[in-house]
Amino acid sequence: MEPEPARRIAWIDCAAGAAGDMLLAALVDAGAGLDVVAEHVARLGVEPITLRRTEVERHGIGAVKVDVDTAPDPEHRTWKAVRLVLDAAGLPEPVATLAHDAFARLAEAEARVHRTTPDDVHFHEVGALDAIADVVGVATALHLLGVDAVHASPVALGSGTSRGSHGLVPIPAPATLEVLRAAGAPCFAGPSPREMCTPTGAALLAAAVTSWGPMPRMVPQAIGVGAGTRDLAEVANVVRVVVGDAV
């Protein structure tokens, strides 16, 4: 009898938080083809979106950075509008399912924060083209890597305040905190007094991760390091992904 193939798992190190572009960059660095990711993103039928890969360093650690270049996008899409964009894209079923799940969690969190219903939520930053591209890109990358289950460490959220479309908001952002609360994710402030986990990053983690904690028993096959835009003084601003076979 043929032995069953090893179960492919991924573990995400969120010690420096998480953002959609950082997660995407880490998965691309771990071996997900950026050309295929870009092809899936292009199916969204919106304004042209370009994905650019560069090699950078954060605290002496080599990392990949993926920039999502789009035209100016002033539109504040509703959850219904985002659903229509995703439904019309003809994405592979696992990709579409994860993307829908991530945005549904965001819509539910925003609705709870603003005391309204998910269908009445108008996404602001997370409804922009770059956020939609990040979500579809991460879902595609996990699919390309053949990952059966995703695990993650506790998530660093940051602290302080940040200026968003609604004005000055506390960090962690209310939607970020609500998404992770609903997912039962372990969180902590982390070493940097600024936003370390974005709503998009939180939603992707909440939708993809099946268990939280230290790296599970696995035989590593690929390691990816995805960099954020800032080069922080307190910590290497990276997300690490370890992809391997479960033991």
C-alpha positions as CSV (number, residue, x, y, z in Angstrom):
1,M,0.0,0.0,0.0
2,E,1.3,3.4,-1.0
3,P,2.0,5.6,2.1
4,E,-0.2,8.6,2.5
5,P,1.4,11.9,1.4
6,A,2.6,14.1,4.2
7,R,0.2,16.8,5.3
8,R,1.5,20.2,4.2
9,I,1.2,22.9,6.9
10,A,2.4,26.4,7.4
11,W,3.3,28.3,10.6
12,I,3.2,32.1,10.6
13,D,5.4,34.0,13.0
14,C,3.5,37.2,14.0
15,A,5.9,38.5,16.6
16,A,6.1,41.8,14.6
17,G,2.4,41.8,13.7
18,A,0.9,41.1,10.3
19,A,-0.3,43.1,7.3
20,G,-1.7,41.8,4.0
21,D,1.3,42.8,1.9
22,M,3.7,41.3,4.5
23,L,1.9,38.0,4.5
24,L,1.8,37.9,0.7
25,A,5.5,38.7,0.5
26,A,6.4,35.9,3.0
27,L,4.4,33.4,1.0
28,V,6.0,34.5,-2.3
29,D,9.4,34.2,-0.6
30,A,8.5,30.7,0.5
31,G,7.9,29.7,-3.2
32,A,4.4,30.9,-4.3
33,G,4.8,32.1,-7.9
34,L,4.2,35.9,-8.0
35,D,3.3,35.6,-11.7
36,V,0.4,33.3,-10.9
37,V,-0.7,35.4,-8.0
38,A,-0.7,38.5,-10.3
39,E,-2.8,36.6,-12.8
40,H,-5.4,35.8,-10.2
41,V,-5.4,39.4,-9.0
42,A,-5.9,40.6,-12.6
43,R,-9.1,38.6,-12.7
44,L,-10.8,41.0,-10.3
45,G,-11.9,43.1,-13.2
46,V,-11.1,46.4,-11.5
47,E,-8.5,49.1,-12.3
48,P,-5.0,47.6,-13.3
49,I,-3.1,46.3,-10.3
50,T,0.7,45.6,-10.5
51,L,2.6,43.5,-8.0
52,R,6.3,44.4,-7.6
53,R,8.8,42.2,-5.8
54,T,12.0,43.7,-4.3
55,E,14.7,42.3,-2.0
56,V,15.2,44.3,1.3
57,E,16.7,44.0,4.7
58,R,15.1,44.5,8.1
59,H,17.6,44.4,11.1
60,G,20.1,42.5,8.9
61,I,17.5,39.9,7.9
62,G,17.0,39.5,4.2
63,A,13.3,39.7,3.2
64,V,11.0,40.1,0.2
65,K,8.8,43.1,-0.1
66,V,5.8,43.1,-2.4
67,D,4.3,46.4,-3.4
68,V,0.8,46.6,-4.8
69,D,0.6,49.5,-7.3
70,T,-2.8,50.7,-8.3
71,A,-4.5,53.8,-9.7
72,P,-5.9,56.2,-7.1
73,D,-9.0,54.5,-5.7
74,P,-11.4,56.9,-3.8
75,E,-14.2,54.3,-3.8
76,H,-15.4,53.1,-0.4
77,R,-16.9,49.7,-1.3
78,T,-19.6,48.0,0.6
79,W,-19.3,44.3,1.6
80,K,-21.9,43.6,-1.2
81,A,-19.7,45.4,-3.7
82,V,-16.6,43.4,-2.7
83,R,-18.6,40.2,-2.9
84,L,-19.6,41.0,-6.5
85,V,-16.0,41.7,-7.4
86,L,-14.8,38.4,-5.9
87,D,-17.7,36.4,-7.4
88,A,-17.1,37.7,-10.9
89,A,-13.4,36.9,-10.9
90,G,-13.7,33.2,-11.5
91,L,-11.1,32.3,-8.8
92,P,-10.3,28.7,-7.9
93,E,-12.7,27.5,-5.2
94,P,-10.2,27.4,-2.3
95,V,-9.0,30.9,-3.2
96,A,-12.5,32.3,-3.5
97,T,-13.6,30.7,-0.2
98,L,-10.7,32.1,1.8
99,A,-11.1,35.6,0.3
100,H,-14.8,35.6,1.0
101,D,-14.2,34.5,4.6
102,A,-11.6,37.2,5.2
103,F,-13.9,40.0,4.0
104,A,-16.9,38.5,5.8
105,R,-15.0,38.7,9.0
106,L,-14.0,42.3,8.3
107,A,-17.6,43.2,7.5
108,E,-18.9,41.6,10.7
109,A,-16.2,43.3,12.8
110,E,-16.8,46.8,11.2
111,A,-20.5,46.3,11.7
112,R,-20.0,45.6,15.4
113,V,-17.7,48.5,15.8
114,H,-20.0,50.9,14.1
115,R,-23.2,49.4,15.5
116,T,-24.7,48.6,12.1
117,T,-25.2,45.5,9.9
118,P,-22.5,43.8,7.7
119,D,-24.3,44.7,4.4
120,D,-24.4,48.3,5.4
121,V,-20.7,48.5,6.2
122,H,-18.7,50.8,3.9
123,F,-15.1,49.6,3.8
124,H,-12.6,52.4,3.8
125,E,-8.9,51.4,3.7
126,V,-9.8,47.7,3.6
127,G,-12.1,48.2,0.7
128,A,-9.4,49.7,-1.4
129,L,-7.9,47.9,-4.4
130,D,-4.6,47.2,-2.7
131,A,-6.4,45.5,0.2
132,I,-8.5,43.4,-2.1
133,A,-5.3,42.4,-4.0
134,D,-3.6,41.5,-0.7
135,V,-6.5,39.2,0.3
136,V,-6.8,37.5,-3.1
137,G,-3.0,37.3,-3.3
138,V,-2.5,35.6,0.0
139,A,-5.4,33.2,-0.7
140,T,-3.8,32.3,-4.0
141,A,-0.3,31.9,-2.5
142,L,-1.5,29.5,0.1
143,H,-3.3,27.5,-2.6
144,L,-0.2,27.4,-4.8
145,L,1.9,26.2,-1.9
146,G,-0.5,23.3,-1.3
147,V,-1.0,24.2,2.4
148,D,-3.6,22.0,4.1
149,A,-3.6,23.8,7.5
150,V,-2.2,27.1,8.8
151,H,-0.9,27.7,12.3
152,A,0.3,31.0,13.8
153,S,1.9,32.5,16.8
154,P,0.2,35.1,19.1
155,V,-0.2,38.3,17.2
156,A,1.6,41.6,18.1
157,L,-0.9,44.4,17.6
158,G,1.1,47.6,18.5
159,S,-0.1,50.5,20.6
160,G,-0.6,54.3,20.5
161,T,-2.8,56.1,17.9
162,S,-3.1,56.3,14.2
163,R,-4.9,58.6,11.8
164,G,-7.4,56.8,9.5
165,S,-10.4,57.8,7.3
166,H,-12.5,58.3,10.5
167,G,-9.9,60.5,12.2
168,L,-7.6,59.6,15.1
169,V,-8.1,56.0,16.2
170,P,-6.5,53.9,18.9
171,I,-4.1,51.2,18.2
172,P,-4.9,48.3,17.8
173,A,-7.6,49.6,15.5
174,P,-11.1,48.7,16.7
175,A,-11.8,46.5,13.6
176,T,-8.5,44.7,14.0
177,L,-9.2,43.9,17.7
178,E,-12.7,42.8,17.0
179,V,-11.7,40.4,14.1
180,L,-9.1,38.7,16.4
181,R,-11.4,38.6,19.4
182,A,-14.1,36.8,17.3
183,A,-11.4,34.4,16.1
184,G,-10.2,33.6,19.6
185,A,-6.7,34.7,18.6
186,P,-4.0,35.3,21.3
187,C,-2.7,38.8,21.1
188,F,-0.2,41.2,22.8
189,A,0.8,44.8,22.4
190,G,4.3,44.0,21.1
191,P,7.5,46.1,21.2
192,S,6.6,49.0,18.9
193,P,4.2,51.9,19.7
194,R,2.5,52.0,16.3
195,E,0.2,49.8,14.3
196,M,1.7,46.4,13.9
197,C,-1.3,44.4,12.8
198,T,-3.7,45.9,10.2
199,P,-7.4,45.0,9.8
200,T,-6.5,43.2,6.5
201,G,-3.7,41.2,8.2
202,A,-6.0,40.3,11.1
203,A,-8.8,39.1,8.8
204,L,-6.5,36.9,6.7
205,L,-5.1,35.3,9.9
206,A,-8.6,34.8,11.3
207,A,-9.8,33.2,8.1
208,A,-6.8,31.0,7.5
209,V,-5.4,29.9,10.9
210,T,-6.7,26.7,12.5
211,S,-4.6,26.8,15.7
212,W,-2.5,29.4,17.6
213,G,0.8,28.9,19.4
214,P,4.4,28.0,18.9
215,M,5.6,26.3,15.8
216,P,4.0,22.8,15.7
217,R,6.0,19.6,15.0
218,M,6.9,19.7,11.4
219,V,9.7,19.1,8.9
220,P,10.4,22.5,7.3
221,Q,10.6,22.6,3.5
222,A,10.5,26.3,2.8
223,I,10.9,29.5,4.8
224,G,9.6,32.9,3.7
225,V,10.3,36.3,5.1
226,G,8.0,39.2,4.2
227,A,8.9,42.8,5.0
228,G,6.7,45.7,6.0
229,T,7.3,49.2,4.7
230,R,8.7,50.7,7.9
231,D,12.2,49.7,9.2
232,L,11.3,49.8,12.9
233,A,13.9,50.5,15.6
234,E,12.3,48.1,18.1
235,V,12.0,44.9,16.0
236,A,12.6,43.5,12.6
237,N,9.4,44.5,10.7
238,V,8.8,41.1,9.1
239,V,6.4,38.2,9.0
240,R,8.0,34.8,8.8
241,V,6.3,31.8,7.2
242,V,7.5,28.2,7.6
243,V,6.0,25.7,5.2
244,G,6.6,22.0,5.8
245,D,5.3,18.5,6.4
246,A,3.4,17.8,9.6
247,V,5.1,15.2,11.9
